[in-house]
Amino acid sequence: MEFNAHKPIYLQICDQLYGQILSGELKADDRLLSVRELGIELGVNPNTIMRSYETMTAANIIYNKRGIGYFVSENAKNLVLNEMKNEFINAELPQVIKKMRLLEITPEEFLQYAKA
């Protein structure tokens, strides 16, 4: 996995797992790789993986079965979808709108491109 220097690695790992949940690659009650396994796979410190898992646990996206591992929550897909929509609307969309105004792209033009 290539990491972006502008965003903490633990959040990028969360984003990767969120994408797998949204795509259906990870489903409710699927077991995630262990902290150590995912750390080795991604080439990052296990503490970074642990921070990702703790972040997702706090958001109820995954849960921990003590001694067994981490699992995808029943409502994970809806939670991730809502979180990512909010992030897009609050962080990315204002930048898109600003760029559209600078380039004089009308909402109608934008919709034409969005439908393509």
N, C-alpha and C positions, 0 to 999 in steps of 0.2 A: 504494500500500500504506500503510495506517495503522500506525504504529509505536507499541508500548507503551512507556511511559517506565520501566517496571519491569524491563525485560530489554534487554541490549545489542542494538543494531540488527543487528550481524553475526550474532548467534545467531538473531534473528527471520528473517533472510534464509535461514539454514540451515534453519530450521523450515519456511519456505515451500517450499524446494526438496525437503525431505524429504517434505512432503505431496504434491508432484507425483510423486515417485518411488513412494510408496505407492499413489497413485491410478492409476498406470500412465501418467500423462501424460508422464513421463520414463522411458525404458526403458534397459536396458544398452546402452552404446556410443552413446547419443544425445549430441550436442554441446550444451553449455550456451552461453548467450549469452556473449560476451566480457565481460571485466571492465568495460570502458568502456560497452558496450551495456546491460548490466544496471544499471549505475550511472545511466545516463540514464533508463532505463525506470522505475526506482524513485525517482529523484531523490535519490540519495545519492552520497557521495564514492567514487570508484573504489577508494581504499584500504580502505574498509569492505567492499566486494565482495571485494577481494583477501583480506582477513582471513577472510571466510566461506569462500572457496574453499580457502584454506590449512587451515582447520579441517576441512573435509570431505575434503581430500586426506590429512591426517594420520590420519583415521579410515578411509581406504581406500574412501570412498563415491564419490569422483570421482578421476580421474587426469588428468595433464597430458601432452598430446603437444606437446612443445616446438615453438613456431612455428605450431601449428595451433589449439590451444585446450584447453578442459577437457571431459571426457567422463564419463558415468555409468559406474561400474564394474560388472562382471558380477554381483557379489554385493551390489550396493548395496541392493536392496530388503530382503534379510535383515538386513544390517547396520543399516539405518535402523529396521526393525521392532524389533530387539533393543534398540537404543539408546533408542527412544521408549518401549518397554515398561518398561525399567529406570527411565527418568526418571519415568514415571507411577507405578510402584510405590513408588519411593523419595521422590518429592517431592509428588505430588498425592494419591495414595491415602490416606496418613496424615491429610491434611486432611479428606478425604471421610469417613473413619471417625470422626474426632473430631466432625465436624458431625452424623453419624448418631447418635452417642452422646448428644450434647447435645439432639437433637430426638427421642430415643427411637425411632428408626427401627430396626426389627429387620432382621436379614439376610433374613428371609423377605419382609418388606415391600419391601425394596430389590430383591430378585429379581423381585417382581411388577412393579415399575416398569421394571426392566431388560428384561423380556420384552415390554413394551408397545411 
